[in-house]
Amino acid sequence: MQRLAGGDGETDVSRAAASMGLSLTLSSNSITSLEDVMSVNQQIGSRTPFWFQLYLASKLELSIPLIKRAEATGYKALVLTVDTPMLGNRINDRQSPLILPPGLQLANIGKDYGKKSDKPTSNRTLMDARSARHAREIRRAIGDGTIGFLREHSKMKLILKGVMAPEDALLAIEYGADAIIVSNHGGRQLDCAPSTIQALPEIVAAVKGRIPVILDGGVRRGSDVFTAMALGADFVMVGRPALWGLAHNGSEGVETVINILERELSRTMSLSGAVGVHDICRASMRRSVEGRLSKI
Ligand SMILES: Cc1cc2nc3c(=O)[nH]c(=O)nc-3n(C[C@H](O)[C@H](O)[C@H](O)COP(=O)(O)O)c2cc1C
């Protein structure tokens, strides 16, 4: 729903990503259609893959058309979010329910939230404890051969987003996931969840390099990127910082945020003796963020 943050929403963010050679993962819940986002990538001629984030319907078959659309449009991976069988208890959202202004709708799943602008969204309804039944259905759907099902219906890579425990990382490998994203949904789901940087080392140790380990959550400085890579992440993703850039100055604002992160990362690398990203390791970390390491 990035148009709520500013400018042309997902179009601006994808333009910035494609121009900078960065990958982008588009949410199922975007206001801009997955086709329009991909056409921005194609117009710019970026070779960096875009990925599509999938929220499963409780009946798996209902997700097939969306999966097929994403694949036909050129998305290279499905990012299956596994931490949201129901929404977390978002107190702020209870106080001011999220309502899309008239005219805006979720383009990929065709829900016209604008129509009933005096009513909270179904997301708000999902927060209701009574939707535990829905949560159970989704959990069953995810646990019930979902990876096999998705493989049957698509050739896209499959990445599981929302892994926070080594045991789950091992299950992801066992079931054939191509990569995992260590994520706590930006702290928006379980309010007692640990930070992702805390969860990362144990997960990296369990995975042992068999699949890429990606991290998101709380990356605000280039030194956060550095810390995550030093602790074994293959790369990181950012959520809110891109939205702040978007709110500040559209596509250019997003580029500014990424440029700041890149400068900060380069400086942290130089000051800790890492010539290239492959030199970032625990030893280089000792020279820069030892204090932080002791807190992890
Ligand atoms: C406003 C907002 C909307 C989000 N929507 C989704 C979503 O639709 N699907 C999803 O998998 N994660 C969603 N997330 C979580 C992000 O994908 C990501 O895990 C998180 O924002 C990373 O943390 P950061 O914002 O600190 O970088 C959302 C986060 C925010 C802040």
Ligand as a Chemical Component Dictionary entry (heavy atoms), coordinates in Angstrom:
data_LIG
# 
_chem_comp.id                   LIG 
_chem_comp.type                 NON-POLYMER 
_chem_comp.pdbx_formal_charge   0 
_chem_comp.three_letter_code    LIG 
# 
loop_
_chem_comp_atom.comp_id 
_chem_comp_atom.atom_id 
_chem_comp_atom.alt_atom_id 
_chem_comp_atom.type_symbol 
_chem_comp_atom.charge 
_chem_comp_atom.model_Cartn_x 
_chem_comp_atom.model_Cartn_y 
_chem_comp_atom.model_Cartn_z 
_chem_comp_atom.pdbx_ordinal 
LIG C1  C1  C 0 3.784  -0.763  6.402 1  
LIG C2  C2  C 0 4.345  -2.151  6.289 2  
LIG C3  C3  C 0 3.686  -3.076  5.492 3  
LIG C4  C4  C 0 4.192  -4.375  5.364 4  
LIG N1  N1  N 0 3.549  -5.260  4.560 5  
LIG C5  C5  C 0 4.062  -6.495  4.376 6  
LIG C6  C6  C 0 3.450  -7.412  3.476 7  
LIG O1  O1  O 0 2.454  -7.095  2.830 8  
LIG N2  N2  N 0 4.014  -8.643  3.353 9  
LIG C7  C7  C 0 5.134  -9.022  4.048 10 
LIG O2  O2  O 0 5.612  -10.152 3.894 11 
LIG N3  N3  N 0 5.740  -8.161  4.896 12 
LIG C8  C8  C 0 5.230  -6.922  5.076 13 
LIG N4  N4  N 0 5.861  -6.050  5.932 14 
LIG C9  C9  C 0 7.114  -6.463  6.587 15 
LIG C10 C10 C 0 8.282  -6.148  5.663 16 
LIG O3  O3  O 0 8.254  -6.968  4.518 17 
LIG C11 C11 C 0 9.642  -6.356  6.331 18 
LIG O4  O4  O 0 9.724  -7.667  6.855 19 
LIG C12 C12 C 0 9.930  -5.357  7.436 20 
LIG O5  O5  O 0 9.341  -4.099  7.155 21 
LIG C13 C13 C 0 11.434 -5.206  7.585 22 
LIG O6  O6  O 0 11.717 -4.364  8.642 23 
LIG P1  P1  P 0 12.161 -2.825  8.459 24 
LIG O7  O7  O 0 10.903 -2.084  8.087 25 
LIG O8  O8  O 0 12.673 -2.491  9.813 26 
LIG O9  O9  O 0 13.216 -2.761  7.374 27 
LIG C14 C14 C 0 5.373  -4.748  6.065 28 
LIG C15 C15 C 0 6.034  -3.801  6.853 29 
LIG C16 C16 C 0 5.538  -2.522  6.967 30 
LIG C17 C17 C 0 6.293  -1.521  7.821 31 
# 
loop_
_chem_comp_bond.comp_id 
_chem_comp_bond.atom_id_1 
_chem_comp_bond.atom_id_2 
_chem_comp_bond.value_order 
_chem_comp_bond.pdbx_ordinal 
LIG C1  C2  SING 1  
LIG C2  C3  SING 2  
LIG C2  C16 DOUB 3  
LIG C3  C4  DOUB 4  
LIG C4  N1  SING 5  
LIG C4  C14 SING 6  
LIG N1  C5  DOUB 7  
LIG C5  C6  SING 8  
LIG C5  C8  SING 9  
LIG C6  O1  DOUB 10 
LIG C6  N2  SING 11 
LIG N2  C7  SING 12 
LIG C7  O2  DOUB 13 
LIG C7  N3  SING 14 
LIG N3  C8  DOUB 15 
LIG C8  N4  SING 16 
LIG N4  C9  SING 17 
LIG N4  C14 SING 18 
LIG C9  C10 SING 19 
LIG C10 O3  SING 20 
LIG C10 C11 SING 21 
LIG C11 O4  SING 22 
LIG C11 C12 SING 23 
LIG C12 O5  SING 24 
LIG C12 C13 SING 25 
LIG C13 O6  SING 26 
LIG O6  P1  SING 27 
LIG P1  O7  DOUB 28 
LIG P1  O8  SING 29 
LIG P1  O9  SING 30 
LIG C14 C15 DOUB 31 
LIG C15 C16 SING 32 
LIG C16 C17 SING 33 
# 
